[in-house]
Amino acid sequence: MPLPVAEMPGLWQGWSLRSGHPLDGVLENLGWYGKLFHSNGRVDPLLFRAGGQRLVAVDPARIPLKLALRFACFGRATFAHNVFSYMQQFLLARGPTAELKELSYNGVKSAAMTYDRQPIIDYFRRINHSTTIGLMEIRGYREPYFFALSRQMHPQDGGFVLVENGRAQSTGRT
């Protein structure tokens, strides 16, 4: 079902949907939490757990996409989580790094997220009021990556603190 952009703001927890894509399981191994959609249409697309109740916003532009896809198998290795946890300090976003808008995919208009400095679009479809499925399309790459997101109804009750550009802020609706 199409998903209106107006229903996206808030904190969403994500997970991969196994499809044989090279990135299957990589984000989870690295501590991916999900995405934060702001009411102004801007998005923190890559939130990672950073110990305790901290979420770190990573800038996708700082990740070499072609290398990440080519060597994705290493992203599922045990050591990758530790290395990535250390590297997060160098990958911090300076603010939201994607934009939410309505786009068509296979003739259906729905919410979609375009990354500011990566050739990626995430297309969203509603499963129910609190769950959406996502298809990540990487320009020049033949296979889409599938994931799901679950709305966190009261993110501030979870006590999460988002760290962007070295500053902490609440993950409540913005």
FIFILO-59639 format. One record per residue: residue number from 1; x, y, z of N, C-alpha, C, CB in turn. Coordinates in nm, 4 decimals, padded with zeros to 6 digits. Glycine has a CB too. Example, Ala and Ser with C-alpha at 12.3 -4.5 7.8 and 13.67 -1.06 7.14 Angstrom:
<nodes>
NODE   num        npx        npy        npz       capx       capy       capz        cpx        cpy        cpz       cbpx       cbpy       cbpz
NODE     1    01.3190   -00.5690    00.7800    01.2300   -00.4500    00.7800    01.3200   -00.3300    00.7800    01.1308   -00.4473    00.9046
NODE     2    01.2850   -00.2250    00.7080    01.3670   -00.1060    00.7140    01.2900    00.0030    00.7870    01.4084   -00.0598    00.5725
</nodes>
This chain:
<nodes>
NODE   num        npx        npy        npz       capx       capy       capz        cpx        cpy        cpz       cbpx       cbpy       cbpz
NODE     1    00.0826   -00.1180    00.0000    00.0000    00.0000    00.0000    00.0875    00.1249    00.0000   -00.0942   -00.0005    00.1203
NODE     2    00.0510    00.2266   -00.0722    00.1282    00.3511   -00.0694    00.1341    00.4081    00.0724    00.0670    00.4546   -00.1658
NODE     3    00.2400    00.4816    00.0999    00.2609    00.5412    00.2307    00.2781    00.6918    00.2127    00.3846    00.4783    00.3024
NODE     4    00.1879    00.7727    00.2690    00.2014    00.9183    00.2560    00.3236    00.9704    00.3324    00.0742    00.9880    00.3069
NODE     5    00.3893    01.0692    00.2766    00.5059    01.1310    00.3389    00.4698    01.1830    00.4782    00.5605    01.2457    00.2507
NODE     6    00.3505    01.2362    00.4942    00.3080    01.2946    00.6217    00.3064    01.1938    00.7364    00.1708    01.3551    00.6067
NODE     7    00.3043    01.0648    00.7059    00.2998    00.9622    00.8107    00.4384    00.9105    00.8504    00.2145    00.8463    00.7646
NODE     8    00.5424    00.9642    00.7916    00.6770    00.9133    00.8172    00.7504    00.9758    00.9360    00.7584    00.9330    00.6966
NODE     9    00.7277    01.1019    00.9735    00.8093    01.1592    01.0808    00.8101    01.0746    01.2079    00.7600    01.2975    01.1136
NODE    10    00.9303    01.0639    01.2651    00.9505    00.9884    01.3871    01.0684    00.8931    01.3732    00.8243    00.9115    01.4232
NODE    11    01.0915    00.8186    01.4787    01.2002    00.7221    01.4845    01.1500    00.5852    01.4417    01.2604    00.7159    01.6258
NODE    12    01.2233    00.5203    01.3505    01.1863    00.3884    01.2986    01.3041    00.2932    01.3181    01.1454    00.3964    01.1475
NODE    13    01.2754    00.1756    01.3704    01.3775    00.0726    01.3865    01.3736   -00.0189    01.2652    01.3563   -00.0083    01.5180
NODE    14    01.4914   -00.0572    01.2136    01.4967   -00.1333    01.0894    01.5657   -00.2674    01.1001    01.5644   -00.0537    00.9866
NODE    15    01.5412   -00.3511    00.9987    01.6091   -00.4791    00.9850    01.6047   -00.5217    00.8384    01.5440   -00.5871    01.0767
NODE    16    01.7035   -00.6015    00.7992    01.7114   -00.6523    00.6623    01.6040   -00.7565    00.6376    01.8497   -00.7115    00.6345
NODE    17    01.5586   -00.7625    00.5143    01.4733   -00.8715    00.4680    01.5595   -00.9540    00.3738    01.3407   -00.8187    00.3969
NODE    18    01.5912   -01.0727    00.4113    01.6834   -01.1575    00.3352    01.6331   -01.1793    00.1920    01.7019   -01.2931    00.4060
NODE    19    01.7183   -01.1419    00.0974    01.6817   -01.1560   -00.0437    01.7992   -01.2023   -00.1296    01.6282   -01.0240   -00.0969
NODE    20    01.9129   -01.2307   -00.0646    02.0314   -01.2681   -00.1395    02.1173   -01.1493   -00.1788    01.9919   -01.3432   -00.2616
NODE    21    02.0797   -01.0297   -00.1355    02.1587   -00.9094   -00.1644    02.2883   -00.9140   -00.0827    02.0771   -00.7792   -00.1322
NODE    22    02.3979   -00.8637   -00.1369    02.5244   -00.8647   -00.0625    02.5167   -00.7948    00.0742    02.6316   -00.7990   -00.1458
NODE    23    02.4280   -00.6981    00.0898    02.4178   -00.6261    00.2169    02.3307   -00.6968    00.3208    02.3632   -00.4886    00.1921
NODE    24    02.2671   -00.8080    00.2839    02.1840   -00.8810    00.3808    02.2648   -00.9103    00.5071    02.1302   -01.0133    00.3189
NODE    25    02.2167   -00.8648    00.6216    02.2802   -00.8922    00.7492    02.3962   -00.8014    00.7850    02.3268   -01.0298    00.7504
NODE    26    02.4468   -00.7249    00.6898    02.5630   -00.6398    00.7165    02.5258   -00.5266    00.8131    02.6188   -00.5814    00.5844
NODE    27    02.4181   -00.4554    00.7830    02.3818   -00.3418    00.8683    02.3559   -00.3853    01.0121    02.2584   -00.2713    00.8125
NODE    28    02.2859   -00.4966    01.0297    02.2577   -00.5459    01.1649    02.3869   -00.5797    01.2378    02.1660   -00.6695    01.1596
NODE    29    02.4807   -00.6431    01.1693    02.6081   -00.6781    01.2310    02.6855   -00.5539    01.2749    02.6921   -00.7605    01.1343
NODE    30    02.6687   -00.4453    01.2015    02.7400   -00.3223    01.2337    02.6679   -00.2385    01.3392    02.7594   -00.2403    01.1083
NODE    31    02.5496   -00.2838    01.3833    02.4764   -00.2130    01.4882    02.3727   -00.1151    01.4384    02.5714   -00.1409    01.5737
NODE    32    02.3256   -00.1332    01.3138    02.2235   -00.0434    01.2589    02.0989   -00.0464    01.3444    02.1891   -00.0814    01.1145
NODE    33    02.0485    00.0715    01.3778    01.9231    00.0822    01.4512    01.8075    00.1117    01.3566    01.9329    00.1909    01.5583
NODE    34    01.8223    00.2120    01.2698    01.7132    00.2489    01.1797    01.7308    00.3879    01.1230    01.5810    00.2401    01.2514
NODE    35    01.6170    00.4607    01.1142    01.6133    00.5927    01.0510    01.5319    00.6881    01.1362    01.5546    00.5843    00.9084
NODE    36    01.5646    00.8170    01.1274    01.4872    00.9209    01.1944    01.4384    01.0189    01.0887    01.5719    00.9936    01.3042
NODE    37    01.3051    01.0243    01.0728    01.2416    01.1148    00.9768    01.1949    01.2392    01.0515    01.1218    01.0452    00.9033
NODE    38    01.2430    01.3550    01.0092    01.2055    01.4821    01.0711    01.0818    01.5385    01.0011    01.3232    01.5837    01.0647
NODE    39    01.0034    01.6185    01.0721    00.8797    01.6729    01.0155    00.9048    01.7723    00.9024    00.7989    01.7398    01.1242
NODE    40    01.0277    01.8244    00.8901    01.0593    01.9178    00.7819    01.1024    01.8467    00.6530    01.1689    02.0127    00.8266
NODE    41    01.0911    01.7134    00.6497    01.1249    01.6377    00.5291    01.2690    01.5906    00.5227    01.0964    01.7202    00.4098
NODE    42    01.3492    01.6271    00.6194    01.4882    01.5820    00.6224    01.4958    01.4507    00.7001    01.5812    01.6900    00.6865
NODE    43    01.6003    01.3710    00.6722    01.6105    01.2368    00.7306    01.7539    01.2069    00.7745    01.5630    01.1305    00.6297
NODE    44    01.7646    01.1397    00.8892    01.8895    01.0761    00.9311    01.8730    00.9299    00.8888    01.9179    01.0922    01.0904
NODE    45    01.9295    00.8899    00.7729    01.9005    00.7580    00.7176    01.9781    00.6423    00.7800    01.9274    00.7601    00.5732
NODE    46    02.0889    00.6717    00.8438    02.1712    00.5650    00.9016    02.1991    00.5936    01.0481    02.3037    00.5498    00.8241
NODE    47    02.1162    00.5379    01.1354    02.1374    00.5489    01.2793    02.1936    00.4176    01.3302    02.0059    00.5852    01.3534
NODE    48    02.3014    00.4262    01.4047    02.3653    00.3074    01.4612    02.3687    00.3180    01.6126    02.5082    00.2895    01.4051
NODE    49    02.3592    00.2031    01.6784    02.3738    00.1981    01.8241    02.5187    00.2293    01.8582    02.3313    00.0582    01.8816
NODE    50    02.5353    00.3098    01.9628    02.6700    00.3483    02.0043    02.6834    00.3308    02.1552    02.7012    00.4949    01.9631
NODE    51    02.6442    00.2162    02.2038    02.6537    00.1888    02.3469    02.5374    00.2464    02.4231    02.7823    00.2434    02.4023
NODE    52    02.4837    00.1701    02.5145    02.3721    00.2165    02.5960    02.2547    00.2599    02.5105    02.4159    00.3308    02.6850
NODE    53    02.2017    00.3757    02.5408    02.0850    00.4283    02.4699    02.1236    00.5355    02.3680    01.9848    00.4856    02.5695
NODE    54    02.2490    00.5377    02.3248    02.2942    00.6368    02.2272    02.2778    00.5845    02.0859    02.4400    00.6748    02.2524
NODE    55    02.2303    00.6714    01.9994    02.2235    00.6441    01.8558    02.3132    00.7455    01.7863    02.0754    00.6516    01.8017
NODE    56    02.3939    00.6975    01.6938    02.4862    00.7830    01.6190    02.4376    00.7918    01.4750    02.6328    00.7282    01.6256
NODE    57    02.4267    00.9149    01.4245    02.3896    00.9378    01.2853    02.5174    00.9362    01.2014    02.3119    01.0733    01.2682
NODE    58    02.5246    00.8404    01.1097    02.6403    00.8260    01.0219    02.6083    00.8909    00.8876    02.6789    00.6758    01.0035
NODE    59    02.7059    00.9608    00.8312    02.6902    01.0251    00.7007    02.7178    00.9227    00.5909    02.7854    01.1480    00.6869
NODE    60    02.6150    00.8856    00.5128    02.6347    00.7861    00.4064    02.7405    00.8270    00.3039    02.5038    00.7613    00.3352
NODE    61    02.7617    00.9570    00.2863    02.8594    01.0032    00.1876    03.0016    00.9663    00.2283    02.8483    01.1543    00.1688
NODE    62    03.0231    00.9362    00.3556    03.1565    00.8997    00.4044    03.1839    00.7501    00.3886    03.1717    00.9398    00.5510
NODE    63    03.0871    00.6770    00.3348    03.1030    00.5326    00.3150    03.1257    00.5070    00.1660    02.9773    00.4532    00.3676
NODE    64    03.2393    00.4493    00.1292    03.2644    00.4197   -00.0131    03.1720    00.3063   -00.0594    03.4147    00.3809   -00.0365
NODE    65    03.0663    00.3426   -00.1275    02.9591    00.2509   -00.1628    03.0053    00.1319   -00.2473    02.8525    00.3255   -00.2362
NODE    66    03.0844    00.1574   -00.3494    03.1295    00.0473   -00.4357    03.2143   -00.0534   -00.3584    03.2096    00.1021   -00.5544
NODE    67    03.3012   -00.0042   -00.2710    03.3813   -00.0953   -00.1884    03.2938   -00.1718   -00.0897    03.4897   -00.0175   -00.1128
NODE    68    03.1969   -00.1021   -00.0314    03.1075   -00.1669    00.0651    03.0307   -00.2812   -00.0003    03.0093   -00.0646    00.1249
NODE    69    02.9860   -00.2611   -00.1240    02.9132   -00.3664   -00.1945    03.0068   -00.4805   -00.2355    02.8431   -00.3086   -00.3182
NODE    70    03.1236   -00.4442   -00.2823    03.2172   -00.5465   -00.3302    03.2675   -00.6373   -00.2177    03.3356   -00.4801   -00.3988
NODE    71    03.2888   -00.5785   -00.0999    03.3434   -00.6540    00.0123    03.2419   -00.6700    00.1258    03.4687   -00.5858    00.0645
NODE    72    03.1138   -00.6767    00.0901    03.0069   -00.6874    00.1893    03.0209   -00.8103    00.2783    02.8731   -00.6906    00.1201
NODE    73    03.0780   -00.9178    00.2266    03.0927   -01.0403    00.3062    03.1717   -01.0136    00.4349    03.1624   -01.1499    00.2232
NODE    74    03.2661   -00.9207    00.4306    03.3429   -00.8871    00.5504    03.2570   -00.8121    00.6522    03.4653   -00.8030    00.5130
NODE    75    03.1527   -00.7441    00.6045    03.0636   -00.6699    00.6929    02.9821   -00.7596    00.7845    02.9714   -00.5849    00.6118
NODE    76    02.9741   -00.8889    00.7515    02.9034   -00.9846    00.8367    02.9973   -01.0561    00.9337    02.8311   -01.0869    00.7508
NODE    77    03.1268   -01.0308    00.9230    03.2259   -01.0968    01.0090    03.2234   -01.0346    01.1488    03.3684   -01.0859    00.9473
NODE    78    03.2617   -01.1138    01.2473    03.2600   -01.0701    01.3864    03.3448   -00.9453    01.4090    03.3086   -01.1817    01.4759
NODE    79    03.4627   -00.9411    01.3495    03.5517   -00.8273    01.3708    03.4956   -00.6974    01.3148    03.6859   -00.8550    01.3087
NODE    80    03.4079   -00.7048    01.2143    03.3567   -00.5849    01.1481    03.2802   -00.4952    01.2453    03.2665   -00.6238    01.0313
NODE    81    03.2050   -00.5557    01.3365    03.1295   -00.4760    01.4340    03.2246   -00.3908    01.5188    03.0444   -00.5683    01.5252
NODE    82    03.3326   -00.4500    01.5663    03.4282   -00.3767    01.6497    03.4987   -00.2666    01.5718    03.5313   -00.4723    01.7080
NODE    83    03.5385   -00.2974    01.4507    03.6064   -00.1974    01.3670    03.5113   -00.0822    01.3370    03.6577   -00.2611    01.2346
NODE    84    03.3860   -00.1145    01.3003    03.2893   -00.0101    01.2669    03.2563    00.0754    01.3895    03.1609   -00.0726    01.2096
NODE    85    03.2457    00.0130    01.5061    03.2187    00.0900    01.6295    03.3274    00.1953    01.6514    03.2104   -00.0048    01.7530
NODE    86    03.4508    00.1581    01.6269    03.5613    00.2535    01.6391    03.5528    00.3609    01.5305    03.6965    00.1804    01.6308
NODE    87    03.5201    00.3210    01.4079    03.5186    00.4128    01.2930    03.4038    00.5138    01.2976    03.5098    00.3334    01.1647
NODE    88    03.2989    00.4862    01.3752    03.1829    00.5759    01.3796    03.2220    00.7201    01.4074    03.0850    00.5292    01.4851
NODE    89    03.3217    00.7411    01.4907    03.3623    00.8775    01.5259    03.4090    00.9572    01.4041    03.4731    00.8735    01.6301
NODE    90    03.4536    00.8875    01.3003    03.5008    00.9541    01.1783    03.3916    00.9641    01.0716    03.6210    00.8795    01.1217
NODE    91    03.2798    00.9002    01.0973    03.1710    00.8934    00.9991    03.0487    00.9746    01.0397    03.1305    00.7498    00.9776
NODE    92    03.0576    01.0490    01.1492    02.9419    01.1224    01.2015    02.8833    01.2195    01.1006    02.9807    01.1975    01.3263
NODE    93    02.7507    01.2221    01.0974    02.6795    01.3182    01.0128    02.6796    01.4540    01.0819    02.5333    01.2708    00.9838
NODE    94    02.6766    01.5595    01.0030    02.6706    01.6955    01.0564    02.5274    01.7467    01.0596    02.7581    01.7896    00.9733
NODE    95    02.4345    01.6588    01.0333    02.2923    01.6906    01.0271    02.2266    01.5872    00.9380    02.2673    01.8362    00.9740
NODE    96    02.0974    01.5988    00.9158    02.0288    01.5029    00.8278    02.0925    01.4995    00.6897    01.8799    01.5381    00.8156
NODE    97    02.0978    01.3801    00.6296    02.1704    01.3616    00.5035    02.0846    01.3020    00.3926    02.2898    01.2733    00.5262
NODE    98    01.9527    01.3128    00.4078    01.8620    01.2632    00.3038    01.7335    01.3446    00.3092    01.8323    01.1104    00.3220
NODE    99    01.6540    01.3296    00.2039    01.5286    01.4047    00.1925    01.4137    01.3091    00.1646    01.5380    01.5118    00.0810
NODE   100    01.3024    01.3349    00.2313    01.1816    01.2561    00.2130    01.0904    01.3280    00.1149    01.1096    01.2318    00.3482
NODE   101    01.0396    01.2540    00.0172    00.9495    01.3118   -00.0826    00.8610    01.2021   -00.1388    01.0289    01.3819   -00.1964
NODE   102    00.7642    01.2395   -00.2173    00.6784    01.1409   -00.2831    00.7328    01.1152   -00.4231    00.5296    01.1896   -00.2891
NODE   103    00.7573    00.9863   -00.4524    00.8076    00.9458   -00.5836    00.7306    00.8228   -00.6303    00.9608    00.9166   -00.5786
NODE   104    00.7368    00.7968   -00.7598    00.6740    00.6775   -00.8155    00.7750    00.5651   -00.8298    00.6102    00.7085   -00.9508
NODE   105    00.7310    00.4450   -00.7975    00.8089    00.3244   -00.8221    00.7114    00.2203   -00.8756    00.8832    00.2739   -00.6912
NODE   106    00.7404    00.1680   -00.9929    00.6497    00.0742   -01.0609    00.5076    00.1296   -01.0710    00.6474   -00.0601   -00.9872
NODE   107    00.4984    00.2605   -01.0992    00.3698    00.3240   -01.1219    00.2900    00.3583   -00.9973    00.2893    00.2377   -01.2061
NODE   108    00.3477    00.3393   -00.8793    00.2771    00.3692   -00.7542    00.3497    00.4821   -00.6825    00.2675    00.2426   -00.6628
NODE   109    00.2774    00.5918   -00.6533    00.3350    00.7035   -00.5789    00.3282    00.6726   -00.4307    00.2615    00.8363   -00.6107
NODE   110    00.4409    00.6955   -00.3636    00.4497    00.6686   -00.2209    00.5693    00.7453   -00.1650    00.4627    00.5151   -00.1927
NODE   111    00.5853    00.7415   -00.0341    00.7001    00.8060    00.0292    00.8292    00.7416   -00.0214    00.6909    00.7961    00.1841
NODE   112    00.9308    00.8252   -00.0410    01.0625    00.7786   -00.0836    01.1664    00.8707   -00.0205    01.0753    00.7766   -00.2409
NODE   113    01.2855    00.8191   -00.0033    01.3927    00.8956    00.0573    01.5113    00.8977   -00.0385    01.4330    00.8363    00.1950
NODE   114    01.5566    01.0177   -00.0740    01.6737    01.0311   -00.1604    01.7922    01.0776   -00.0758    01.6461    01.1309   -00.2777
NODE   115    01.9036    01.0088   -00.0925    02.0251    01.0449   -00.0197    02.0859    01.1682   -00.0856    02.1274    00.9265   -00.0173
NODE   116    02.1398    01.2579   -00.0040    02.1959    01.3826   -00.0563    02.3180    01.3595   -00.1450    02.2334    01.4742    00.0583
NODE   117    02.4097    01.2707   -00.1018    02.5359    01.2570   -00.1734    02.5718    01.1118   -00.2040    02.6463    01.3202   -00.0937
NODE   118    02.4712    01.0313   -00.2258    02.4911    00.8935   -00.2719    02.3826    00.8658   -00.3758    02.4852    00.7890   -00.1516
NODE   119    02.4102    00.7819   -00.4734    02.3104    00.7522   -00.5783    02.2092    00.6467   -00.5303    02.3812    00.7025   -00.7077
NODE   120    02.1385    00.6794   -00.4213    02.0479    00.5837   -00.3577    01.9115    00.6471   -00.3358    02.1058    00.5341   -00.2239
NODE   121    01.8073    00.5682   -00.3627    01.6701    00.6050   -00.3274    01.6078    00.4871   -00.2548    01.5861    00.6444   -00.4543
NODE   122    01.5486    00.5152   -00.1389    01.4701    00.4153   -00.0661    01.3232    00.4430   -00.0939    01.5005    00.4188    00.0885
NODE   123    01.2507    00.3419   -00.1422    01.1076    00.3523   -00.1679    01.0336    00.2774   -00.0570    01.0709    00.2951   -00.3095
NODE   124    00.9249    00.3370   -00.0062    00.8530    00.2784    00.1059    00.7100    00.2415    00.0694    00.8529    00.3738    00.2228
NODE   125    00.6634    00.1302    00.1263    00.5238    00.0866    00.1147    00.4758    00.0463    00.2539    00.5085   -00.0327    00.0123
NODE   126    00.3520    00.0788    00.2822    00.2943    00.0481    00.4120    00.2545   -00.0992    00.4210    00.1732    00.1374    00.4383
NODE   127    00.2891   -00.1620    00.5323    00.2417   -00.2962    00.5647    00.1213   -00.2830    00.6568    00.3544   -00.3823    00.6310
NODE   128    00.1353   -00.2027    00.7626    00.0255   -00.1672    00.8527    00.0591   -00.0323    00.9148    00.0028   -00.2773    00.9636
NODE   129   -00.0147    00.0111    01.0166    00.0047    00.1463    01.0714    00.1417    00.1677    01.1349   -00.1015    00.1749    01.1737
NODE   130    00.2117    00.0608    01.1717    00.3408    00.0785    01.2384    00.4576    00.0099    01.1674    00.3316    00.0267    01.3784
NODE   131    00.4323   -00.0508    01.0520    00.5388   -00.1225    00.9807    00.5372   -00.0846    00.8333    00.5229   -00.2759    00.9970
NODE   132    00.6564   -00.0629    00.7805    00.6706   -00.0336    00.6377    00.7822   -00.1209    00.5811    00.7006    00.1184    00.6135
NODE   133    00.7728   -00.1488    00.4548    00.8792   -00.2217    00.3856    00.9526   -00.1209    00.2979    00.8219   -00.3424    00.2999
NODE   134    01.0834   -00.1386    00.2868    01.1638   -00.0493    00.2061    01.2413   -00.1240    00.0997    01.2581    00.0284    00.2930
NODE   135    01.2579   -00.0596   -00.0132    01.3388   -00.1119   -00.1225    01.4449   -00.0065   -00.1497    01.2520   -00.1437   -00.2519
NODE   136    01.5712   -00.0423   -00.1305    01.6807    00.0501   -00.1565    01.7336    00.0241   -00.2972    01.7940    00.0348   -00.0500
NODE   137    01.7240    00.1260   -00.3796    01.7717    00.1179   -00.5175    01.9013    00.1981   -00.5282    01.6639    00.1711   -00.6185
NODE   138    02.0067    00.1287   -00.5688    02.1371    00.1920   -00.5872    02.1598    00.2059   -00.7369    02.2526    00.1093   -00.5187
NODE   139    02.1709    00.3291   -00.7837    02.1900    00.3514   -00.9268    02.3142    00.2779   -00.9753    02.2012    00.5021   -00.9575
NODE   140    02.2983    00.2022   -01.0830    02.4096    00.1276   -01.1402    02.4263   -00.0116   -01.0815    02.5358    00.2041   -01.1215
NODE   141    02.3438   -00.0464   -00.9830    02.3509   -00.1790   -00.9225    02.2198   -00.2508   -00.9528    02.3772   -00.1705   -00.7675
NODE   142    02.2278   -00.3722   -01.0008    02.1092   -00.4402   -01.0533    02.0104   -00.4905   -00.9483    02.1523   -00.5543   -01.1355
NODE   143    02.0583   -00.5270   -00.8289    01.9705   -00.5871   -00.7288    01.9290   -00.4849   -00.6222    02.0399   -00.7068   -00.6627
NODE   144    01.7994   -00.4779   -00.5907    01.7587   -00.3913   -00.4797    01.7853   -00.4598   -00.3458    01.6092   -00.3540   -00.4919
NODE   145    01.7996   -00.3792   -00.2437    01.8158   -00.4280   -00.1064    01.6821   -00.4041   -00.0362    01.9364   -00.3551   -00.0306
NODE   146    01.6302   -00.5046    00.0325    01.5014   -00.4933    00.0995    01.5196   -00.4862    00.2505    01.4113   -00.6113    00.0624
NODE   147    01.4388   -00.4033    00.3136    01.4427   -00.3897    00.4589    01.3031   -00.3546    00.5081    01.5462   -00.2818    00.5029
NODE   148    01.2840   -00.3636    00.6379    01.1578   -00.3246    00.6994    01.1870   -00.2246    00.8099    01.0809   -00.4483    00.7549
NODE   149    01.0879   -00.1420    00.8388    01.0979   -00.0436    00.9458    00.9753   -00.0544    01.0353    01.1118    00.0999    00.8884
NODE   150    00.9980   -00.0426    01.1643    00.8893   -00.0453    01.2615    00.8900    00.0864    01.3384    00.9030   -00.1672    01.3586
NODE   151    00.7754    00.1548    01.3373    00.7660    00.2842    01.4058    00.7813    00.2642    01.5561    00.6312    00.3542    01.3738
NODE   152    00.8634    00.3485    01.6148    00.8790    00.3488    01.7598    00.7834    00.4557    01.8130    01.0297    00.3767    01.8034
NODE   153    00.6738    00.4109    01.8707    00.5637    00.5012    01.9058    00.6045    00.6168    01.9968    00.4549    00.4233    01.9722
NODE   154    00.6859    00.5908    02.0947    00.7278    00.6954    02.1874    00.8784    00.6883    02.2063    00.6547    00.6819    02.3234
NODE   155    00.9549    00.7350    02.1077    01.1007    00.7200    02.1144    01.1611    00.7854    02.2377    01.1642    00.7784    01.9907
NODE   156    01.1034    00.8967    02.2833    01.1594    00.9628    02.4006    01.1455    00.8751    02.5244    01.0911    01.0977    02.4236
NODE   157    01.0433    00.7881    02.5298    01.0275    00.6972    02.6429    01.1388    00.5925    02.6456    00.8909    00.6286    02.6371
NODE   158    01.1960    00.5623    02.5297    01.3058    00.4669    02.5239    01.4367    00.5266    02.5725    01.3224    00.4160    02.3833
NODE   159    01.4401    00.6577    02.5891    01.5589    00.7233    02.6408    01.6732    00.7335    02.5418    01.6055    00.6520    02.7603
NODE   160    01.6458    00.7166    02.4111    01.7528    00.7260    02.3131    01.8017    00.8687    02.3002    01.7062    00.6741    02.1783
NODE   161    01.9313    00.8825    02.2841    01.9938    01.0110    02.2590    02.0654    01.0001    02.1256    02.0921    01.0519    02.3745
NODE   162    02.0345    01.0903    02.0338    02.0967    01.0922    01.9019    02.2196    01.1817    01.9065    01.9968    01.1410    01.7932
NODE   163    02.3308    01.1323    01.8536    02.4533    01.2113    01.8479    02.4801    01.2453    01.7019    02.5744    01.1345    01.9117
NODE   164    02.4785    01.3764    01.6729    02.5107    01.4268    01.5396    02.6129    01.5370    01.5561    02.3833    01.4783    01.4641
NODE   165    02.7168    01.5327    01.4767    02.8179    01.6382    01.4779    02.8719    01.6621    01.6195    02.7592    01.7681    01.4213
NODE   166    02.8803    01.5516    01.6965    02.9338    01.5613    01.8311    02.8379    01.6159    01.9354    03.0530    01.6451    01.8287
NODE   167    02.7139    01.6502    01.8956    02.6151    01.7047    01.9894    02.5037    01.6029    02.0114    02.5566    01.8390    01.9368
NODE   168    02.4564    01.5936    02.1349    02.3474    01.5024    02.1697    02.2147    01.5765    02.1625    02.3683    01.4421    02.3109
NODE   169    02.1117    01.5054    02.1162    01.9760    01.5614    02.1123    01.8757    01.4497    02.1291    01.9502    01.6381    01.9800
NODE   170    01.7542    01.4835    02.1687    01.6484    01.3837    02.1869    01.6055    01.3290    02.0525    01.5275    01.4439    02.2612
NODE   171    01.5568    01.2032    02.0503    01.5064    01.1446    01.9267    01.3556    01.1584    01.9154    01.5456    00.9986    01.9180
NODE   172    01.2923    01.2389    01.9993    01.1484    01.2604    01.9903    01.1126    01.3230    01.8578    01.0992    01.3480    02.1048
NODE   173    00.9849    01.3243    01.8238    00.9408    01.3844    01.6964    00.9869    01.5284    01.6866    00.7873    01.3775    01.6827
NODE   174    01.0378    01.5625    01.5679    01.0894    01.6968    01.5466    01.0158    01.7661    01.4364    01.2362    01.6932    01.5156
</nodes>
